[in-house]
Amino acid sequence: MSKLLLGKTAMVTGSGRGIGKQIVLTFAEQGANVIITDLRENEEILQLVKDVEAMGVEALFLAYDVSKLDQTEEAINKAVERFGRIDILVNNAGITRDTLLMRMKEEDWDMVMNVNVKSIFNHTKAIQPIMLKQRFGSIINMGSVVGITGNAGQVNYSASKAAVIGLSKSVARELGSRNIRCNVIAPGFIETEMTQVLSQEVKDAYFKTISLRRAGTPQDIANTALYLASDLSSYVTGQVIVCDGGM
């Protein structure tokens, strides 16, 4: 069976660890050259580049602040200089600053909105001319189930992920006629560094709300991203794919 992303180039933001890292590895396994991005270089990222290149594809790491448009434009220009095109964009970069609304500081709100929403605006705006010229592209934005349901203590995060859904549906309508698709993945409870800090008691309470009675893995999300990045989903755009085990 041929590889699903053979000859494609994919950019994955916030891909130095966790879900983003797993998406990079899965895409590389399926034949894509990958652009790995994070705020700064570290040993884990250097190893990730080596692991990707060992699969017989190319990897490029770019360190920059995804919430800054000028830095984003510069990074995308460097990526195009290297690969000539970008077929897939996964806007995965995201942060949390959880607390109750009454205790939430203005900077907690601003930082979450800048990283989780403005970064998607920045990358979509900067990559649009490239994908329009190609008349091809798949944009995948990372949402969350709390962007649909809301969650106490996550007013800023829930609002940011709800905004991602509205942004993505609008982009899908604007760019669909040029064969550019835009979709959202809304993960549920996924085993990452963010959730590892929770007590087993808290985790067990979550599992009772999940039909499959387990947490998801970064690979579960990477598999969903692979579907949306590949031609398997060539007639899917403007959708929110909830990957939450039936939470």
C-alpha positions in Angstrom: 0.0 0.0 0.0 1.4 3.4 -1.0 2.2 6.0 1.7 -0.7 8.4 2.1 1.4 11.6 2.2 4.2 10.6 -0.2 5.8 13.7 -1.8 3.8 16.2 0.4 5.2 18.8 2.8 3.6 19.4 6.1 4.1 22.2 8.7 3.1 21.4 12.3 3.2 24.2 14.9 4.1 23.4 18.5 5.5 20.1 17.4 8.4 19.7 19.8 6.5 17.3 22.1 3.2 15.7 22.8 0.5 15.6 20.2 2.4 17.8 17.7 5.4 15.5 17.9 3.3 12.4 17.3 1.7 14.1 14.2 5.2 14.9 12.8 6.3 11.3 13.3 3.1 9.9 11.7 3.2 12.2 8.7 6.9 11.4 8.2 6.1 7.7 8.4 3.5 8.3 5.6 6.1 9.9 3.3 5.8 13.7 4.1 8.6 16.1 4.5 8.0 18.0 7.8 8.5 21.4 9.2 8.8 21.2 13.0 8.2 24.4 14.9 8.5 25.5 18.6 9.5 28.5 20.6 13.1 27.3 21.1 15.4 24.4 20.2 16.1 21.7 22.7 17.5 18.1 22.8 14.1 16.5 22.3 13.6 18.5 19.1 17.1 17.7 17.7 16.4 14.0 18.3 13.0 14.4 16.6 14.7 15.8 13.5 17.1 12.8 13.4 14.2 10.4 13.9 12.3 11.9 11.0 15.3 11.9 8.7 15.9 8.3 9.5 12.6 7.6 7.8 14.0 8.8 4.5 12.2 12.2 4.4 13.4 15.7 5.1 12.9 17.7 8.3 13.3 21.4 9.0 13.1 22.9 12.5 12.1 26.6 12.9 12.2 28.4 16.3 9.9 31.4 16.5 6.9 32.9 18.4 3.7 31.7 16.6 1.7 34.6 18.1 3.8 37.1 16.1 2.8 37.6 12.5 6.1 38.9 11.3 8.0 35.9 12.8 5.4 33.6 11.3 5.8 35.1 7.8 9.5 34.8 8.0 9.3 31.1 9.1 6.9 30.2 6.3 9.2 31.9 3.7 12.1 29.9 5.0 10.1 26.7 4.7 9.0 27.5 1.1 12.7 28.3 0.2 13.6 24.8 1.5 10.8 22.7 0.1 9.2 24.8 -2.7 5.6 24.3 -1.3 3.6 23.6 1.8 0.7 21.2 1.3 -0.5 20.7 4.8 -0.6 23.0 7.8 -1.4 21.7 11.3 -2.0 24.6 13.7 -1.3 22.6 16.9 0.4 25.2 19.1 -1.6 25.9 22.2 -1.3 26.7 25.9 -3.5 26.7 29.0 -3.7 29.1 31.9 -6.5 27.6 33.9 -8.2 29.3 36.8 -11.7 30.4 37.8 -12.9 33.6 36.0 -13.0 35.5 39.3 -9.2 34.8 39.7 -8.2 35.1 36.1 -5.7 37.8 35.2 -6.0 39.8 32.1 -2.6 38.5 30.9 -3.9 34.9 31.4 -6.7 35.7 28.9 -4.5 37.6 26.5 -1.7 34.9 26.4 -4.2 32.0 25.7 -6.0 33.9 23.0 -2.7 35.0 21.3 -1.2 31.5 21.2 -4.4 29.5 20.6 -6.2 31.8 18.2 -3.9 34.5 16.8 -1.3 32.0 15.9 -3.9 30.3 13.6 -4.8 33.6 12.1 -1.1 34.3 11.5 -0.3 31.0 9.9 -3.4 30.8 7.8 -2.9 34.4 6.5 0.7 33.8 5.7 0.3 30.4 4.0 -2.8 31.3 2.0 -1.0 32.8 -1.0 1.2 29.7 -1.3 -1.8 27.3 -1.2 -3.8 29.5 -3.6 -0.9 29.4 -6.1 -0.8 25.6 -5.7 -4.6 25.3 -5.8 -4.2 22.7 -3.1 -4.0 22.6 0.7 -5.2 21.0 3.8 -5.4 23.2 7.0 -6.0 21.3 10.2 -6.6 23.3 13.4 -6.5 21.9 16.9 -9.6 22.6 18.8 -11.0 20.9 22.0 -14.2 19.4 23.2 -14.3 22.3 25.8 -14.7 24.6 22.8 -18.0 22.9 22.3 -19.1 22.2 25.8 -17.3 24.8 27.9 -15.6 23.9 31.2 -15.4 25.5 34.6 -11.9 27.0 35.3 -11.2 27.2 31.5 -13.0 30.3 30.4 -10.1 31.6 28.4 -9.1 28.2 26.9 -12.8 27.3 26.1 -13.3 30.7 24.4 -10.1 30.3 22.4 -11.1 26.8 21.1 -14.6 28.0 20.3 -13.0 30.8 18.3 -10.9 28.2 16.4 -14.1 26.5 15.3 -15.7 29.7 13.9 -12.4 30.7 12.3 -12.0 27.4 10.6 -15.5 27.2 9.2 -15.1 30.6 7.7 -11.7 29.8 6.2 -13.3 26.6 4.7 -15.9 28.7 3.0 -13.4 31.3 1.8 -10.9 28.9 0.3 -12.9 25.9 -0.7 -13.3 27.0 -4.4 -9.5 26.9 -4.7 -9.3 23.3 -3.4 -8.1 24.3 0.0 -9.7 22.5 2.9 -9.9 23.5 6.5 -11.0 21.3 9.4 -10.8 21.1 13.2 -9.9 18.2 15.4 -11.5 18.5 18.9 -9.6 16.1 21.2 -11.1 15.0 24.5 -9.0 13.7 27.5 -5.6 12.8 26.0 -2.6 11.4 27.9 0.0 14.2 27.5 2.3 16.2 29.8 -0.6 18.5 30.5 -2.8 15.7 31.9 0.0 13.7 33.6 0.0 16.2 36.5 -3.6 15.2 37.4 -4.1 12.8 40.3 -5.4 9.3 39.6 -8.6 10.2 41.4 -9.2 13.1 38.9 -8.4 10.8 36.0 -10.7 8.1 37.1 -13.5 10.7 37.4 -12.9 11.7 33.8 -12.8 8.0 32.6 -16.3 7.5 34.0 -17.6 10.1 31.5 -15.9 8.4 28.6 -17.7 5.6 26.7 -14.4 3.8 26.0 -13.4 4.2 29.6 -9.8 5.3 28.8 -7.8 8.3 27.9 -6.9 9.0 24.3 -3.3 8.9 23.1 -1.4 11.4 21.0 -1.4 8.6 18.3 -5.2 8.7 18.3 -5.1 12.4 17.4 -2.3 11.9 14.9 -4.3 9.3 13.1 -7.2 11.8 12.8 -4.8 14.4 11.5 -3.5 11.9 9.0 -7.0 11.3 7.7 -7.7 15.1 7.3 -4.3 15.7 5.7 -4.6 12.9 3.1 -6.8 12.4 0.1 -8.9 10.1 2.2 -10.8 13.2 3.3 -10.7 15.0 -0.1 -14.4 15.9 0.2 -14.3 16.9 3.9 -14.1 20.6 4.8 -15.5 23.0 7.4 -15.9 20.1 9.9 -15.2 19.5 13.5 -14.0 16.0 14.1 -14.5 15.1 17.8 -11.9 12.5 19.0 -12.9 12.0 22.6 -13.7 8.3 23.0 -17.4 9.1 23.4 -16.9 11.5 26.4 
